[in-house]
Amino acid sequence: MATIIDKVRIADDERSARALPWRAVLHFMLHGLGVVVSTLLITWGLFFLFFLLLGDLSFDGLVHQLHNFTSRYVGADVARTAAFQHTFAVAHVILSSAIILLRRDKLLPRHRGEGVGRRG
């Protein structure tokens, strides 16, 4: 004979069973977003490091190199601007691919064992 408490427990179990796929999808999506954002930030950091290295690892040299780059970009015609954008896009894709290749073990979330319950 089922008591009221048992019926409440069964109803809670049914609700959590329906909510589980949404939790898994949300967990997967948040993890994927984190991987994309961290890869983007690392790529931007590598571009910053590139200009810092061009400027002999000094702030003055970095600003000088950025000024040189921006003055050439602003003063360029449409074809040269398109070439700048194409070069930047290709470099960004190559760097992002290299970073994703090096971080390939972080792409998917870790699988917890069957007996490990929720914590928290």
N, CA and C of each residue as an Amber inpcrd file, in Angstrom:
protein
   360
   0.8400000  -1.1660000   0.0000000   0.0000000   0.0000000   0.0000000
   0.8900000   1.2340000   0.0000000   0.6430000   2.0850000  -0.9380000
   1.4560000   3.2830000  -1.0650000   0.8990000   4.3880000  -0.1860000
   1.8230000   5.0710000   0.4420000   1.4130000   6.2150000   1.2610000
   1.5330000   7.4810000   0.4400000   1.0890000   8.5560000   1.0120000
   1.1550000   9.8540000   0.3220000   2.6030000  10.2490000   0.0760000
   3.4660000   9.9460000   1.0260000   4.8910000  10.2980000   0.8780000
   5.4960000   9.5240000  -0.2850000   5.1240000   8.2310000  -0.4320000
   5.6430000   7.4430000  -1.5450000   5.1720000   8.0010000  -2.8870000
   3.9230000   8.4460000  -2.9580000   3.4010000   9.0310000  -4.1900000
   4.1210000  10.3130000  -4.5430000   4.4520000  11.1100000  -3.5240000
   5.2000000  12.3520000  -3.7650000   6.5900000  12.0340000  -4.2730000
   7.2290000  11.0090000  -3.6970000   8.5690000  10.6140000  -4.1530000
   8.5200000  10.1260000  -5.6010000   7.5180000   9.3630000  -5.9520000
   7.3880000   8.8650000  -7.3240000   7.1730000  10.0350000  -8.2870000
   6.3370000  10.9990000  -7.8920000   6.1030000  12.1710000  -8.7410000
   7.3800000  12.9860000  -8.9100000   8.1690000  13.1420000  -7.8330000
   9.4380000  13.8760000  -7.9340000  10.4160000  13.1510000  -8.8450000
  10.4410000  11.8070000  -8.7700000  11.3260000  11.0320000  -9.6320000
  10.9250000  11.1740000 -11.0990000   9.6230000  11.1940000 -11.3710000
   9.1650000  11.3580000 -12.7510000   9.5160000  12.7370000 -13.2870000
   9.3750000  13.7650000 -12.4560000   9.7370000  15.1200000 -12.8910000
  11.2370000  15.2350000 -13.1580000  12.0440000  14.6560000 -12.2850000
  13.4920000  14.7400000 -12.4860000  13.9210000  13.9250000 -13.6990000
  13.2110000  12.8350000 -14.0000000  13.5390000  12.0430000 -15.1900000
  13.2320000  12.8310000 -16.4610000  12.1620000  13.6310000 -16.4590000
  11.8490000  14.4590000 -17.6230000  12.8230000  15.6280000 -17.7430000
  13.2980000  16.1470000 -16.6400000  14.1770000  17.3100000 -16.6580000
  15.6170000  16.9340000 -16.9710000  15.9770000  15.6750000 -16.8130000
  17.3600000  15.2460000 -16.9990000  17.9060000  15.5320000 -18.3990000
  17.1750000  15.2410000 -19.4980000  17.7460000  15.5670000 -20.8160000
  18.0060000  17.0660000 -20.9960000  17.1410000  17.9110000 -20.4530000
  17.3750000  19.3500000 -20.5760000  18.6010000  19.7660000 -19.7920000
  18.8100000  19.1550000 -18.6480000  20.0060000  19.4730000 -17.8630000
  21.2600000  19.0460000 -18.6130000  21.2070000  17.8650000 -19.2220000
  22.3690000  17.3750000 -19.9670000  22.6510000  18.2620000 -21.1760000
  21.5960000  18.6640000 -21.8850000  21.7670000  19.5470000 -23.0400000
  22.3220000  20.8930000 -22.5980000  21.7910000  21.4320000 -21.5210000
  22.2810000  22.7120000 -21.0080000  23.7360000  22.6020000 -20.5760000
  24.0850000  21.5120000 -19.9040000  25.4720000  21.3030000 -19.4790000
  26.4000000  21.2330000 -20.6960000  25.9740000  20.4780000 -21.7140000
  26.7820000  20.3420000 -22.9220000  26.9410000  21.6860000 -23.6320000
  25.8480000  22.4550000 -23.7380000  25.8950000  23.7450000 -24.4220000
  26.7720000  24.7490000 -23.6620000  26.6590000  24.7840000 -22.3410000
  27.4930000  25.6920000 -21.5560000  28.9630000  25.3150000 -21.6530000
  29.2370000  24.0280000 -21.6580000  30.6230000  23.5950000 -21.8060000
  31.1630000  23.9790000 -23.1870000  30.3450000  23.7660000 -24.2220000
  30.7660000  24.1470000 -25.5770000  30.9930000  25.6380000 -25.7170000
  30.1140000  26.4350000 -25.1050000  30.2880000  27.8840000 -25.1260000
  31.5740000  28.2900000 -24.4150000  31.8720000  27.6280000 -23.3130000
  33.1120000  27.9080000 -22.5970000  34.3470000  27.5910000 -23.4220000
  34.3030000  26.4850000 -24.1640000  35.4320000  26.1180000 -25.0250000
  35.6090000  27.1460000 -26.1350000  34.5070000  27.5750000 -26.7530000
  34.5880000  28.5620000 -27.8390000  35.1190000  29.8940000 -27.3240000
  34.5950000  30.3620000 -26.1890000  35.0260000  31.6530000 -25.6430000
  36.4860000  31.5930000 -25.2150000  36.8930000  30.5230000 -24.5560000
  38.2940000  30.4420000 -24.1260000  39.2340000  30.3360000 -25.3290000
  38.8250000  29.6380000 -26.3840000  39.6520000  29.5650000 -27.5920000
  39.7750000  30.9360000 -28.2470000  38.6840000  31.6810000 -28.2810000
  38.7150000  33.0280000 -28.8510000  39.6440000  33.9390000 -28.0420000
  39.5580000  33.8800000 -26.7190000  40.4110000  34.7200000 -25.8830000
  41.8830000  34.3380000 -26.0110000  42.1630000  33.0490000 -26.1110000
  43.5590000  32.6150000 -26.2970000  44.0790000  33.0990000 -27.6470000
  43.2480000  33.0390000 -28.6810000  43.6620000  33.5080000 -30.0070000
  43.9590000  35.0010000 -29.9810000  43.0940000  35.7890000 -29.3480000
  43.3550000  37.2240000 -29.2380000  44.6300000  37.4820000 -28.4450000
  44.8630000  36.6800000 -27.4190000  46.0930000  36.8180000 -26.6470000
  47.3250000  36.5230000 -27.4850000  47.2180000  35.5690000 -28.4070000
  48.3540000  35.2840000 -29.2810000  48.6160000  36.4200000 -30.2650000
  47.5440000  37.0640000 -30.7520000  47.7480000  38.2450000 -31.5980000
  48.4250000  39.3660000 -30.7990000  47.9900000  39.5550000 -29.5690000
  48.6130000  40.5590000 -28.7020000  50.0920000  40.2220000 -28.4810000
  50.3830000  38.9460000 -28.2130000  51.7620000  38.5180000 -28.0120000
  52.5890000  38.7320000 -29.2770000  52.0020000  38.5240000 -30.4400000
  52.7060000  38.7450000 -31.7020000  53.1390000  40.2010000 -31.8390000
  52.2010000  41.1320000 -31.5800000  52.5610000  42.5450000 -31.6750000
  53.5230000  42.9530000 -30.5670000  53.4200000  42.3280000 -29.4110000
  54.3600000  42.6130000 -28.3330000  55.7610000  42.1400000 -28.7070000
  55.8570000  40.9880000 -29.3450000  57.1600000  40.4950000 -29.7890000
  57.7290000  41.3570000 -30.9140000  56.8680000  41.8550000 -31.7900000
  57.3500000  42.7610000 -32.8370000  57.9130000  44.0480000 -32.2460000
  57.3530000  44.4610000 -31.1130000  57.7940000  45.6820000 -30.4490000
  58.8890000  45.4540000 -29.4290000  59.6370000  44.3720000 -29.5500000
  60.7590000  44.0370000 -28.6650000  60.3400000  43.9090000 -27.2040000
  59.1650000  43.3750000 -26.9610000  58.6470000  43.0990000 -25.6180000
  58.5720000  44.3370000 -24.7320000  58.3150000  45.4880000 -25.3450000
  58.1430000  46.7140000 -24.5680000  56.7940000  47.3380000 -24.9310000
  56.2410000  48.0680000 -23.9960000  54.9520000  48.7060000 -24.2360000
  55.0590000  49.7560000 -25.3350000  56.1490000  50.5220000 -25.3380000
  56.3480000  51.5390000 -26.3800000  56.4250000  50.9010000 -27.7650000
  57.1450000  49.7860000 -27.8640000  57.2440000  49.0870000 -29.1370000
  55.9040000  48.5110000 -29.5720000  55.1220000  48.0110000 -28.6080000
  53.7910000  47.4920000 -28.9180000  52.9030000  48.5810000 -29.4890000
  52.8850000  49.7370000 -28.8380000  52.0580000  50.8470000 -29.3050000
  52.5430000  51.3270000 -30.6660000  53.8510000  51.3610000 -30.8640000
  54.3980000  51.7760000 -32.1590000  53.9620000  50.8090000 -33.2630000
  54.0240000  49.4980000 -33.0030000  53.6200000  48.5130000 -34.0020000
  52.1180000  48.5940000 -34.2950000  51.3160000  48.7880000 -33.2570000
  49.8740000  48.9280000 -33.4750000  49.5470000  50.1970000 -34.2600000
  50.2740000  51.2840000 -33.9620000  50.0660000  52.5220000 -34.7160000
  50.4520000  52.3210000 -36.1790000  51.5640000  51.6350000 -36.4120000
  52.0050000  51.3600000 -37.7720000  50.9480000  50.5310000 -38.5190000
  50.4360000  49.5100000 -37.8720000  49.4200000  48.6510000 -38.4970000
  48.1420000  49.4340000 -38.7850000  47.6550000  50.1920000 -37.8010000
  46.3950000  50.9160000 -38.0060000  46.5350000  52.0310000 -39.0330000
  47.6790000  52.7040000 -39.0630000  47.8340000  53.7690000 -40.0560000
  47.8660000  53.1850000 -41.4730000  48.4730000  52.0240000 -41.6470000
  48.4730000  51.3830000 -42.9650000  47.0750000  50.8960000 -43.3290000
  46.3310000  50.3900000 -42.3340000  44.9840000  49.8860000 -42.5900000
  44.0350000  51.0210000 -42.9510000  44.1020000  52.1300000 -42.2170000
  43.2010000  53.2590000 -42.4740000  43.5360000  53.9260000 -43.8080000
  44.7950000  53.9910000 -44.1440000  45.2060000  54.6550000 -45.3820000
  45.1050000  53.7930000 -46.6210000  44.7100000  52.5450000 -46.4710000
  44.6810000  51.6270000 -47.6120000  43.4060000  51.8080000 -48.4340000
  43.5030000  51.4010000 -49.7010000  42.3090000  51.4170000 -50.5490000
  41.4710000  50.1630000 -50.2730000  40.3960000  50.0080000 -51.0130000
  39.4440000  48.9320000 -50.7410000  40.0840000  47.5570000 -50.9550000
  40.8730000  47.4030000 -52.0010000  41.4960000  46.1120000 -52.2830000
  42.5090000  45.7420000 -51.1990000  43.2810000  46.7370000 -50.7720000
  44.2820000  46.4720000 -49.7130000  43.6010000  46.1750000 -48.3780000
  42.4900000  46.8590000 -48.0820000  41.7320000  46.5930000 -46.8580000
  41.1780000  45.1750000 -46.8750000  40.6710000  44.7490000 -48.0250000
  40.1740000  43.3790000 -48.1550000  41.3010000  42.3650000 -47.9520000
  42.4950000  42.6850000 -48.4400000  43.6420000  41.7990000 -48.2460000
  44.0200000  41.7170000 -46.7660000  43.9830000  42.8610000 -46.0520000
  44.2290000  42.8620000 -44.6010000  43.2240000  41.9620000 -43.8910000
  41.9440000  42.1330000 -44.2300000  40.8990000  41.3430000 -43.5810000
  41.0530000  39.8590000 -43.8950000  41.4000000  39.5370000 -45.1230000
  41.5930000  38.1380000 -45.5060000  42.7820000  37.5310000 -44.7500000
  43.8750000  38.2710000 -44.6730000  45.0540000  37.7880000 -43.9430000
  44.7300000  37.5570000 -42.4760000  43.9950000  38.4960000 -41.8710000
  43.6180000  38.3530000 -40.4730000  42.7020000  37.1400000 -40.2780000
  41.7500000  36.9350000 -41.1680000  40.8280000  35.8100000 -41.0490000
  41.5610000  34.4750000 -41.1760000  42.4830000  34.3990000 -42.1260000
  43.2430000  33.1580000 -42.3140000  44.1180000  32.8850000 -41.0900000
  44.7810000  33.9160000 -40.5720000  45.6120000  33.7410000 -39.3770000
  44.7590000  33.3290000 -38.1800000  43.5720000  33.9020000 -38.0690000
  42.6800000  33.5670000 -36.9530000  42.2170000  32.1150000 -37.0490000
  41.8840000  31.6500000 -38.2430000  41.4590000  30.2620000 -38.4280000
  42.6090000  29.3060000 -38.1260000  43.8060000  29.6280000 -38.5830000
  44.9570000  28.7520000 -38.3360000  45.2660000  28.6810000 -36.8430000
  45.2860000  29.8340000 -36.1640000  45.5610000  29.8330000 -34.7290000
  44.4660000  29.1160000 -33.9450000  43.2210000  29.3600000 -34.3000000
  42.1150000  28.6970000 -33.5980000  42.1640000  27.1870000 -33.8060000
  42.4790000  26.7500000 -35.0170000  42.5890000  25.3100000 -35.2810000
  43.7220000  24.6820000 -34.4800000  44.8400000  25.3770000 -34.3930000
  45.9690000  24.8610000 -33.6140000  45.6150000  24.7820000 -32.1320000
  44.9170000  25.7930000 -31.6340000  44.5240000  25.7950000 -30.2190000
  43.5260000  24.6800000 -29.9400000  42.5560000  24.5060000 -30.8250000
  41.5730000  23.4330000 -30.6370000  42.2620000  22.0730000 -30.7150000
  43.2250000  21.9280000 -31.6030000  43.9650000  20.6740000 -31.7020000
  44.7320000  20.3950000 -30.4110000  45.3540000  21.4270000 -29.8540000
  46.1040000  21.2390000 -28.6140000  45.1950000  21.0160000 -27.4080000
  43.9650000  21.5120000 -27.4600000  43.0220000  21.3690000 -26.3430000
  41.9250000  20.3520000 -26.6440000  42.1870000  19.3980000 -27.5130000
  41.1540000  18.4700000 -27.9520000  40.5980000  17.6180000 -26.8140000
  41.3500000  17.4130000 -25.7530000  40.8240000  16.6370000 -24.6330000
  39.8160000  17.4260000 -23.8030000  39.7610000  18.7430000 -23.9870000
  38.8160000  19.5860000 -23.2530000  37.5250000  19.8560000 -24.0290000
  37.4060000  19.3400000 -25.2370000  36.2340000  19.6440000 -26.0590000
  34.9460000  19.0610000 -25.4910000  35.0030000  17.8530000 -24.9950000
  33.8150000  17.2210000 -24.4410000  33.9020000  17.2050000 -22.9210000
  32.7770000  17.3960000 -22.2440000  32.8070000  17.3420000 -20.7860000
  33.1770000  15.9450000 -20.3050000  33.7580000  15.8790000 -19.1220000
  34.1300000  14.5860000 -18.5610000  32.8830000  13.8000000 -18.2050000
  32.9550000  12.5020000 -18.4410000  31.8250000  11.6300000 -18.1180000
  32.0150000  11.1150000 -16.7020000  31.0140000  11.3730000 -15.8770000
  31.0640000  10.8500000 -14.5140000  30.5010000   9.4440000 -14.5130000
  30.9510000   8.6420000 -13.5880000  30.5080000   7.2640000 -13.4920000
  29.0450000   7.1470000 -13.1290000  28.5210000   5.9320000 -13.2530000
  27.1140000   5.6800000 -12.9750000  26.7620000   5.9500000 -11.5200000
  27.6390000   5.6220000 -10.6000000  27.3210000   5.7400000  -9.1830000
  27.5130000   7.1240000  -8.6090000  28.0340000   8.0410000  -9.3860000
  28.3010000   9.3840000  -8.8820000  27.0310000  10.2130000  -8.9990000
  26.5210000  10.6730000  -7.8840000  25.3090000  11.4640000  -7.8930000
  25.6060000  12.9450000  -7.9840000  24.5400000  13.7110000  -7.9900000
  24.7070000  15.1730000  -8.0220000  25.3030000  15.6410000  -6.7180000
  26.1210000  16.6440000  -6.7980000  26.6980000  17.2320000  -5.5930000
  26.2790000  18.6830000  -5.5460000  25.7200000  19.0600000  -4.3980000
  25.3870000  20.4670000  -4.2470000  23.9780000  20.7970000  -4.2350000
